[in-house]
Amino acid sequence: MRASRTLVTYARPEAFAPHTCSLLTKIGYRLLTEEEFKQARAAGEIDRPDLLIADERRLGELPEEEGCAAPGSSSRASVA
């Protein structure tokens, strides 16, 4: 199945409930770490993610650049 949406996570795997990442992948989401996203973007594979997922302790690390959602937009979410 081809990924329909790209999610970039600024959270450690332990921040997710068990099996969350594998379930998201199984239902068609492409889940990338921040480093994987940077590499995919540099390779021209992706321009911007559909959703950024962040641990609230890392909100200050979210990119404020073109190609990422603006602060306060509806395409940002926080995961504890």
N, C-alpha and C positions, 0 to 999 in steps of 0.2 A: 504494500500500500504506500503510495506517495504521500509525503507529509503535506497537509493542507495549510498548516499554520506553523510559524516558527516562534518558539518561546525561548527567551534567554534568561537564565537563572543566575542571580547574584546571591545565592544561598548554598550552603554546604548540603550534600545529600542527606545528612542527618536531620536537616530542618524539615524535610518532607515526611509525611506519614508513610509507613511501610508500603512498598509497591507502587507508590504514586507515579514515580518517573517511568517505570515500565508500563503502567497502564496508559499514561499519556501517549507514550510512543505507540502502543498497540492500537490506539484509536485514531492515530494519524497525525499526531503532533510531532514536530521536530524539536527536541529539547536540547539546547546547547548551553554549555558553561560560558562565562564571559570570555575566556580564552578561545574556545572553539568558535564563538561568534566573531571575534576579532580576526581569526584566521580565515573564516568563510567570507567575511566582508572584504578582506584584503585580496582574496582569490576571485572576487567578483561573483560569488555564489549567491549572495544575499545583500540587499541594500539596507534593510532595517527589519527588526523583529516585529512580530505582531503583538507581542506582549513581553514585558519585563517582569520577572518575579524576583522579589528581593526579601531577604531576611531584614527585619526592621533595623537591626544593628548595622546594616550595610547600606542604608538608604543614601548616605552621603557619598557613596562610591558610584552611584548610578551616573551614566554619562549624560552630560547636558550639551549634546552636540547634534548637528544635523544628522538625520537618519535614525534618531531615537526619539521616542515620545517626549513631549514637553512636560515639565513638572505639573502635576495636578490634572493631567489629561486622563480621560477614561481608560486609556490603554496601559495604565500602570497599576500594579497590585502589590500588596505587601503580604508576605507569609511569615508568621512568627516562627 
